[in-house]
Amino acid sequence: MEANALYKLAEQLGQVLSAAEYRLVTAESCTGGGIAKICTEVAGSSAWFDCAWVTYSNQSKQDLLGVSAQTLLEHGAVSEATVVEMVQGALKRAKAQVAIAVSGIAGPTGGTVYKPVGTVCIAWLIVGQEVQAKTFYFQGDRSKIRDSAVAEALRYLLSLLQ
């Protein structure tokens, strides 16, 4: 997805979050802070963006977000179970009402038969609501997979908030 289209998504999300008086927090792995980066490109985002964690290693997911070692052992870092714990941990640790968590395999290596390159799990949590989690299978190179994950994370959150 083109950078301008990502920016427009972030800008639209910021308007919706501002109107609801909500703040966003992110917990990112394979996107490497891409969601936080595009959100903070928007002027005035300090009114609706709180903070971000980039927890690339399993240890950082445990230490910073409270993901259980058992979840990582049983399901792996790239799983809906893990991103659910990431999103819950992020929201619990921040001064925000909305959270996004992402973990995946952006490639070019690291994929398996069961979790090929392009597998990305995303979770969303809005205070007072149930956690939503989905697994996506994006195509393309590392950059395209990461951009696709950022776009889907923002797009789906917009649909949840509207």
VEXRO-734151 format. One record per residue (C-alpha): residue in three letters; x, y, z. Coordinates in steps of 0.2 Angstrom, whole numbers, padded with zeros to 4 digits, always signed. Each point is the difference from the previous one (the first is absolute). Layout:
! residues N
AlaXYZ ...
//
This chain:
! residues 162
Met+0000+0000+0000 Glu+0006+0017-0005 Ala+0007+0011+0015 Asn-0013+0014-0004 Ala-0015-0013+0002 Leu+0007-0006+0016 Tyr+0002+0019+0006 Lys-0019+0003-0005 Leu-0005-0016+0010 Ala+0010+0007+0015 Glu-0008+0017-0002 Gln-0017-0007-0001 Leu+0003-0011+0016 Gly+0006+0015+0009 Gln-0016+0010-0004 Val-0010-0015+0007 Leu+0010-0002+0015 Ser+0000+0019+0004 Ala-0018+0001-0002 Ala-0002-0015+0013 Glu+0013+0008+0011 Tyr+0010-0016-0001 Arg+0018-0003+0000 Leu+0009-0014-0010 Val+0015-0011+0005 Thr+0009-0013-0011 Ala+0009-0016+0004 Glu+0010-0005-0016 Ser+0011-0014-0005 Cys+0002-0003-0019 Thr-0006+0018-0004 Gly+0015+0007+0010 Gly-0009+0015+0006 Gly-0008+0003-0017 Ile-0017+0004+0007 Ala+0007+0012+0013 Lys+0010+0008-0014 Ile-0014+0004-0012 Cys-0012+0005+0014 Thr+0013+0013+0007 Glu+0003+0007-0018 Val-0017+0008+0002 Ala+0001+0017+0007 Gly-0009+0001+0017 Ser+0001-0018+0003 Ser+0006+0003+0018 Ala-0018+0003+0004 Trp-0005-0018-0004 Phe+0016-0010-0001 Asp+0007-0006+0017 Cys+0015-0011-0002 Ala+0007-0016-0009 Trp+0010-0015+0004 Val+0011-0009-0013 Thr+0002-0018+0008 Tyr+0009-0009-0013 Ser+0007-0014+0011 Asn-0011-0012+0010 Gln+0009+0005+0016 Ser-0005+0018-0003 Lys-0018-0005-0003 Gln+0001-0008+0017 Asp+0009+0013+0009 Leu-0008+0016-0007 Leu-0018-0006-0004 Gly-0003-0015+0012 Val-0002-0013-0014 Ser+0001-0017+0009 Ala+0015-0012-0004 Gln-0013-0014-0001 Thr-0010+0009-0014 Leu+0016+0003-0010 Leu+0005-0018+0003 Glu-0017-0008-0005 His-0005+0012-0014 Gly+0016+0010-0005 Ala+0003+0018-0002 Val-0010+0001-0016 Ser-0017-0005+0006 Glu-0016+0007+0005 Ala+0002-0005+0018 Thr+0017+0010+0001 Val-0007+0016-0008 Val-0015-0001+0012 Glu+0011+0000+0015 Met+0011+0013-0009 Val-0015+0012-0002 Gln-0007-0003+0017 Gly+0017+0003+0008 Ala+0003+0016-0010 Leu-0017+0007+0005 Lys+0003-0004+0018 Arg+0017+0009+0000 Ala-0006+0016-0009 Lys-0011+0015+0002 Ala-0010-0005-0014 Gln-0017-0007-0005 Val+0004-0009-0016 Ala+0014-0012-0004 Ile+0007-0009-0016 Ala+0012-0015+0001 Val+0009-0008-0015 Ser+0012-0015-0002 Gly+0004-0009-0016 Ile+0013-0006-0012 Ala+0005+0013-0012 Gly+0013-0010-0009 Pro+0010-0004-0010 Thr+0004-0014+0012 Gly-0008-0007+0015 Gly-0016-0008-0007 Thr-0005-0018+0002 Val-0013-0011-0008 Tyr-0013+0005+0013 Lys+0005+0018+0002 Pro+0007+0006-0017 Val+0008+0017-0003 Gly-0014+0013-0001 Thr-0009-0008+0015 Val-0005+0015+0012 Cys-0011+0000+0015 Ile-0008+0016+0006 Ala-0010+0003+0016 Trp-0010+0016+0004 Leu-0007+0005+0017 Ile-0012+0014+0004 Val-0003+0003+0019 Gly-0017-0008+0005 Gln+0000-0012-0015 Glu+0006-0017-0004 Val+0017-0003-0008 Gln-0001-0003-0019 Ala+0014-0010-0008 Lys+0003-0005-0018 Thr+0013-0009-0010 Phe+0005+0006-0018 Tyr+0010-0007-0014 Phe+0008+0014-0009 Gln+0010-0001-0016 Gly+0015+0009-0006 Asp+0017+0004+0006 Arg+0005+0005+0018 Ser-0005+0018-0003 Lys-0016-0004-0008 Ile-0005-0012+0014 Arg+0004+0012+0013 Asp-0010+0014-0008 Ser-0015-0011-0003 Ala+0000-0004+0018 Val+0001+0018+0005 Ala-0014+0004-0012 Glu-0011-0014+0006 Ala+0003+0004+0019 Leu-0006+0018-0003 Arg-0014-0005-0012 Tyr-0008-0012+0011 Leu+0002+0011+0016 Leu-0009+0013-0010 Ser-0015-0012-0003 Leu+0000-0005+0018 Leu-0001+0018+0006 Gln-0014+0006-0013 
//
